[in-house]
Structure formats: structure tokens, C-alpha cells
């Protein structure tokens, strides 16, 4: 189920605040930066870095995904494991709001999102 316009605005607002807190200083953002993408019913947090073998090219590393489940009216929280697949974040598999899900990503008490 695609996100409604009001949910998209909420995602941009909350993700923007999250990114402002997490982003590195401006002078090193060419080496590491973060962004948020909305794809269908998902809000995805992405780290952007130079490619190892080709530093002029940027690569994306998926950090976290919040998926809207409209039938249950919850956001499911996922993390990207080393197998490059999304896995449910078991300490907190669901959040009532985008803000609550992003708060858990920012806290990262188990080192799943930022190591």
C-alpha cells in the first residue's frame, strides 16, 4: 500500500530532523553522508560513500528501513545484515510512528544500524 500524501510529508519531516542530527560535519560529507529515500510504502535510510576502487563514484549502503503496514497501522523496522538482505529488527519490530522508529535507529542500542 502506497503512502498517503500526509504520511509522505511526515516521513520527510521526521527523516529530515533525523538526518540533521546524524549527518557528519559539512567538510567531510564528501566521504560520508546520509539520505532518506521513500520507495512505495518504505522509508529507507542510506549511507552515501565513495566507492572503494573508484572514489569518484558514490555507493549507497542501506542502513534501516521503516515499512508502513496499512492493514495494521504500524511501521515495521528492518536492518540490513551482512547478507545484504533486510531482516526484522527483533528488539523493536514495530513502531506506532515514523518518529518512534527513527528514534530507535538513532539510539542503535545493539549496533545493528551504525555498528
N, C-alpha and C positions, 0 to 999 in steps of 0.2 A: 504494500500500500504506500503510495507516494505521500510525502509530507504536504500538509496544507500550508498556505502562504504564511499564516501566523506562526506555525512551527518553524518554518524556514527562517523567519525573522528572529525568532527566539534562539535558534541554533547559531545564526551569525552573531547575535549579541553576546551570547554566553561563550562561544568559541573565541570571539574577539577579545573578551576580557581574559579568558584562559591564556591565549597566546601572548597577550601583553605581559602577563606575569611570568611566562615560561621562556619567552624569546631571549636569546643572548644579547649582549651589548651590540650596538649597531656596527661597530668596527670589525666584528668577527662573523657577521651574518653571511658573508660570502663563503665561510667554512661550515657553518651550521645555522639552519633556520628552521622554523616550524610553520606549518599552514594547516588549515582545516578545509576539507572538501565535503560537499554534500552530493551524494550519489544515491538517487532513488530515495529510500527511506533511511539511509545511513549517514551519520556524521563521522568522518574519518580524520584523525589527527595524523599528520605526516611530518617526518623529519626530512629536510632537504639538505643534501651534502654534495660536494664534488665527487665524481666517480673516481675510484682508486687508480685505475690505469689511464684515465683520460680526465684530468682535473677541470678542463674547460666545460665538460658536460656535467649536468646535475643529475643526481639519482634521488629517488624517493624511497624512504623506509617507513612503512606503515607502523604506527605506534599503538593506536587504540581505535576502536570502532564502537559507536553507540548506534544501535539499530532500533527503530521505532516499531513496536508491535501493536498495531492499532486495535486489534481484537481484544487485547488485554490492557491497553493504555499504559504501557510501560516501555522504558528504554532498556534494551539488553546490552550488556557491556562485554566486549571481547578484547583480547590482546593477541598480538602476532607472535607466535612461538618461532623457534629456530627452524622448524619445518616449513616456514612461510605460509602457514595456514592459520586462520582465525580460530581461537579457542575461547570458550566461555570463561569469563573471569570469575572463578568459583567463590572467592571471598565475598563478592558482591555481584551476582549475576544480573541483577535488575536494579533500576533506579526509577523513581517516580518522575524525575525531571532531568533535563539535559544538564542543568547546573549541578545536581547531585552526582550524576555520573562523571562529569568533568572534575568535580572536587575529588572524587576517589582516584581518578587518573593522576591528578596533580599530587595528591598525598603519596601515592605509589608505595604503600607500606610493605609490599612483598617484592619490590624491584622488578615487576613484570613489564612495566611500560618504559621506564627510563634507565633501568639497570641498577 
